[in-house]
Amino acid sequence: MGLIERAIDTLSFRWDEAKGISREARLPLDGKDRIKCLMRIAFGTRTLELSSQLAERAAQEQLDLLRWDDVNAIEVLRETARFYGIFVPISDRSWALVHKTLHDYLAAKFWVESGRFDPKRVSDWDARAAYAACLTADATESMLDTLRERKTLPAFAEMLSNDASFNHSRVGTALLEHYEREPHFHEYTEPNRVSVQLNQDFITIASSKFLLNIIELCIHSRSRVHDTLCAYAMDGLTQRNQRLSPKLYAKALALYGTPGFTFTVHRDHSWVNLRLRQLAPIGSMTS
């Protein structure tokens, strides 16, 4: 989502920089005004394609809010299509957004900036809603809502991958509670080893801060949920060559009993082994 945002900002900047120099812009709008028109259009439709009439009406609604008089909506759309290439005519009677991700992002941005987004009123946690949550200053309530049911976990994963801002402790606790209610994972335990498999592995895409938070919540006691989430969080850290703090490692060692304790994690269609000692602070005794 961040890549999309930067790309759109770059297009807007280049438009403003170049108009009147390398192209003739007959209309007074700047780049951000044009993007706001596209945002309103995207928010008003659930399909990539829509009629010219609907597109023009949505654009005109946005133009009416601006300080310019007598700006023709269809001219704005045509000029914007030539430079941005995000929303383009596909026939005399219809227009289309070129990609679903762009559609969802623009719609989400309008949803938030217009003040209409309220996580308590979201009935369908799809990509559009997840993007909207990520665009807010605090996505905690949105993330908590998506952890209430298994079917909304993809939206939760979308928020994690797009670096939403949230209260790590509250969301981490809710994640544990979700798996306690709906244990959709497999676990096999033997002396000094635990093998775990999540049906949906999204834990390892989380930030290192959130992974450490999960470990902190899980190493107070052993259970199927604690062992599974702890294993995936540790696997995520080892992939980034990161280690536990001395205090956190001491707690993990006290719980699992030996630096050689092995976590076998199912990841990328294969099984991966990691030992607790791999997360030991540099310089600590791990034998």
TORLUM-232751 format. One line per 3 residues: number of its first residue (from 1); their letters; for each residue x, y, z of C-alpha. Coordinates in nm, 2 decimals. Example, Ala and Ser with C-alpha at 12.3 -4.5 7.8 and 13.67 -1.06 7.14 Angstrom:
# TORLUM-232751
1> as> 1.23,-0.45,0.78; 1.37,-0.11,0.71
***
This chain:
# TORLUM-232751
1> mgl> 0.00,0.00,0.00; 0.29,0.23,0.07; 0.42,0.18,-0.28
4> ier> 0.09,0.28,-0.43; 0.07,0.59,-0.21; 0.42,0.70,-0.32
7> aid> 0.35,0.63,-0.68; 0.04,0.84,-0.68; 0.22,1.12,-0.49
10> tls> 0.50,1.11,-0.75; 0.25,1.13,-1.04; 0.08,1.43,-0.87
13> frw> 0.41,1.60,-0.82; 0.52,1.54,-1.17; 0.19,1.67,-1.30
16> dea> 0.22,2.00,-1.11; 0.59,2.03,-1.20; 0.54,1.98,-1.57
19> kgi> 0.21,2.15,-1.65; 0.26,2.45,-1.86; 0.61,2.34,-1.94
22> sre> 0.60,2.01,-2.12; 0.23,1.98,-2.17; -0.07,2.20,-2.22
25> arl> -0.30,2.18,-1.92; -0.61,2.38,-2.01; -0.77,2.32,-1.67
28> pld> -0.66,2.49,-1.35; -0.67,2.18,-1.12; -0.36,2.05,-0.96
31> gkd> -0.25,1.69,-0.91; -0.42,1.64,-0.58; -0.75,1.77,-0.70
34> rik> -0.75,1.51,-0.98; -0.67,1.23,-0.74; -0.96,1.34,-0.52
37> clm> -1.19,1.30,-0.82; -1.05,0.95,-0.87; -1.10,0.87,-0.50
40> ria> -1.46,0.97,-0.51; -1.52,0.77,-0.83; -1.35,0.46,-0.68
43> fgt> -1.55,0.48,-0.36; -1.88,0.50,-0.55; -1.83,0.16,-0.73
46> rtl> -1.75,-0.20,-0.64; -1.65,-0.29,-1.00; -1.35,-0.18,-1.20
49> els> -1.57,-0.07,-1.49; -1.85,0.19,-1.47; -2.05,0.40,-1.71
52> sql> -1.93,0.73,-1.84; -2.24,0.89,-1.68; -2.16,0.76,-1.33
55> aer> -1.80,0.86,-1.36; -1.88,1.21,-1.48; -2.14,1.25,-1.20
58> aaq> -1.89,1.15,-0.93; -1.62,1.37,-1.07; -1.85,1.67,-1.09
61> eql> -1.96,1.61,-0.72; -1.59,1.66,-0.63; -1.53,1.95,-0.86
64> dll> -1.83,2.13,-0.71; -1.64,2.14,-0.38; -1.34,2.32,-0.53
67> rwd> -1.29,2.69,-0.58; -1.29,2.67,-0.96; -1.59,2.77,-1.16
70> dvn> -1.71,2.61,-1.49; -1.47,2.31,-1.49; -1.60,2.04,-1.71
73> aie> -1.59,1.69,-1.55; -1.54,1.49,-1.86; -1.25,1.71,-1.97
76> vlr> -1.09,1.66,-1.63; -1.12,1.29,-1.66; -0.98,1.28,-2.01
79> eta> -0.68,1.50,-1.92; -0.62,1.29,-1.60; -0.64,0.97,-1.80
82> rfy> -0.38,1.08,-2.04; -0.12,1.15,-1.77; -0.20,0.92,-1.48
85> gif> -0.33,0.62,-1.66; -0.52,0.50,-1.35; -0.87,0.56,-1.47
88> vpi> -0.92,0.53,-1.85; -1.20,0.52,-2.11; -1.26,0.18,-2.25
91> sdr> -1.54,0.27,-2.49; -1.76,0.57,-2.57; -1.99,0.48,-2.28
94> swa> -1.77,0.34,-2.01; -1.45,0.39,-1.80; -1.24,0.16,-1.59
97> lvh> -0.99,0.16,-1.31; -0.69,-0.03,-1.43; -0.62,-0.25,-1.12
100> ktl> -0.82,-0.37,-0.83; -0.55,-0.28,-0.57; -0.55,0.08,-0.70
103> hdy> -0.93,0.08,-0.69; -0.94,-0.04,-0.33; -0.67,0.20,-0.22
106> laa> -0.83,0.51,-0.37; -1.17,0.41,-0.24; -1.03,0.35,0.11
109> kfw> -0.85,0.69,0.10; -1.18,0.86,0.02; -1.36,0.66,0.29
112> ves> -1.12,0.78,0.56; -1.07,1.14,0.44; -1.44,1.20,0.41
115> grf> -1.49,1.09,0.77; -1.72,0.80,0.68; -1.50,0.52,0.80
118> dpk> -1.60,0.36,1.13; -1.47,0.01,1.21; -1.77,-0.06,1.42
121> rvs> -1.99,-0.02,1.11; -1.79,-0.23,0.87; -2.00,-0.52,0.75
124> dwd> -1.74,-0.67,0.51; -1.37,-0.67,0.61; -1.23,-0.69,0.26
127> ara> -0.92,-0.53,0.12; -1.08,-0.19,0.09; -1.18,-0.19,0.46
130> aya> -0.83,-0.32,0.56; -0.66,-0.04,0.36; -0.90,0.21,0.52
133> acl> -0.79,0.09,0.87; -0.43,0.12,0.77; -0.49,0.49,0.67
136> tad> -0.62,0.58,1.01; -0.39,0.70,1.29; -0.49,0.40,1.51
139> ate> -0.61,0.07,1.36; -0.64,-0.11,1.69; -1.02,-0.13,1.70
142> sml> -1.02,-0.25,1.33; -0.77,-0.52,1.41; -0.96,-0.64,1.72
145> dtl> -1.28,-0.66,1.51; -1.11,-0.88,1.25; -0.98,-1.12,1.51
148> rer> -1.33,-1.20,1.63; -1.39,-1.45,1.34; -1.18,-1.68,1.13
151> ktl> -1.32,-1.55,0.80; -1.19,-1.20,0.87; -0.83,-1.31,0.94
154> paf> -0.72,-1.22,0.58; -0.81,-0.86,0.66; -0.61,-0.87,0.98
157> aem> -0.31,-1.01,0.78; -0.35,-0.73,0.53; -0.33,-0.47,0.80
160> lsn> -0.01,-0.64,0.94; 0.15,-0.65,0.60; 0.07,-0.28,0.54
163> das> 0.22,-0.17,0.86; -0.09,-0.04,1.03; -0.05,0.16,1.36
166> fnh> -0.20,-0.03,1.66; -0.17,-0.11,2.03; 0.06,-0.41,2.02
169> srv> -0.03,-0.54,2.36; -0.41,-0.53,2.30; -0.38,-0.68,1.96
172> gta> -0.13,-0.95,2.07; -0.36,-1.05,2.35; -0.66,-1.06,2.11
175> lle> -0.46,-1.28,1.87; -0.40,-1.54,2.15; -0.76,-1.53,2.25
178> hye> -0.86,-1.58,1.88; -0.66,-1.90,1.86; -0.79,-2.02,2.20
181> rep> -1.14,-1.99,2.06; -1.07,-2.12,1.71; -0.76,-2.35,1.72
184> hfh> -0.71,-2.38,1.34; -0.36,-2.52,1.37; -0.17,-2.85,1.43
187> eyt> 0.08,-2.93,1.70; 0.29,-3.23,1.80; 0.50,-3.23,2.11
190> epn> 0.78,-3.46,2.23; 1.06,-3.41,2.48; 1.26,-3.10,2.39
193> rvs> 1.07,-3.05,2.06; 0.74,-2.90,1.94; 0.62,-2.92,1.58
196> vql> 0.36,-2.67,1.47; 0.16,-2.58,1.16; -0.08,-2.28,1.12
199> nqd> -0.34,-2.32,0.85; -0.28,-1.95,0.77; 0.07,-1.84,0.83
202> fit> 0.06,-1.46,0.85; 0.25,-1.43,1.18; 0.59,-1.40,1.02
205> ias> 0.50,-1.10,0.81; 0.44,-0.89,1.13; 0.70,-0.64,1.25
208> skf> 0.98,-0.75,1.47; 0.82,-0.54,1.75; 0.50,-0.74,1.73
211> lln> 0.68,-1.07,1.71; 0.86,-0.99,2.03; 0.53,-0.89,2.18
214> iie> 0.38,-1.22,2.09; 0.68,-1.41,2.25; 0.65,-1.20,2.56
217> lci> 0.28,-1.30,2.59; 0.34,-1.66,2.53; 0.64,-1.75,2.75
220> hsr> 0.46,-1.73,3.08; 0.33,-2.08,3.04; 0.31,-2.36,2.78
223> srv> 0.00,-2.46,2.59; -0.08,-2.55,2.23; -0.16,-2.19,2.14
226> hdt> 0.14,-2.05,2.32; 0.39,-2.30,2.18; 0.25,-2.25,1.82
229> lca> 0.25,-1.87,1.82; 0.58,-1.85,2.00; 0.74,-2.09,1.74
232> yam> 0.62,-1.88,1.45; 0.73,-1.56,1.61; 1.07,-1.70,1.68
235> dgl> 1.09,-1.82,1.32; 1.01,-1.48,1.20; 1.29,-1.33,1.40
238> tqr> 1.55,-1.58,1.29; 1.47,-1.51,0.93; 1.57,-1.15,1.00
241> nqr> 1.88,-1.26,1.20; 1.74,-1.10,1.52; 1.77,-1.23,1.87
244> lsp> 1.59,-1.20,2.20; 1.69,-0.96,2.47; 1.87,-1.11,2.77
247> kly> 1.56,-1.08,2.99; 1.33,-1.24,2.73; 1.57,-1.52,2.65
250> aka> 1.61,-1.60,3.02; 1.23,-1.64,3.04; 1.22,-1.86,2.73
253> lal> 1.50,-2.07,2.86; 1.33,-2.12,3.20; 1.01,-2.22,3.03
256> ygt> 1.16,-2.46,2.77; 1.44,-2.60,2.98; 1.73,-2.62,2.74
259> pgf> 1.90,-2.40,2.47; 1.86,-2.70,2.24; 1.49,-2.70,2.26
262> tft> 1.37,-2.74,1.89; 1.08,-2.57,1.72; 0.98,-2.73,1.40
265> vhr> 0.77,-2.48,1.20; 0.58,-2.54,0.87; 0.66,-2.26,0.64
268> dhs> 0.66,-2.22,0.26; 0.54,-2.58,0.20; 0.82,-2.73,0.40
271> wvn> 0.93,-2.79,0.76; 1.20,-2.57,0.92; 1.39,-2.64,1.24
274> lrl> 1.52,-2.38,1.48; 1.67,-2.41,1.82; 1.62,-2.18,2.11
277> rql> 1.99,-2.11,2.13; 1.96,-1.94,1.78; 1.78,-1.65,1.95
280> api> 2.02,-1.62,2.24; 2.17,-1.27,2.29; 2.51,-1.24,2.14
283> gsm> 2.78,-1.34,2.39; 2.55,-1.54,2.61; 2.63,-1.90,2.72
286> ts> 2.41,-2.13,2.51; 2.56,-2.47,2.56
***
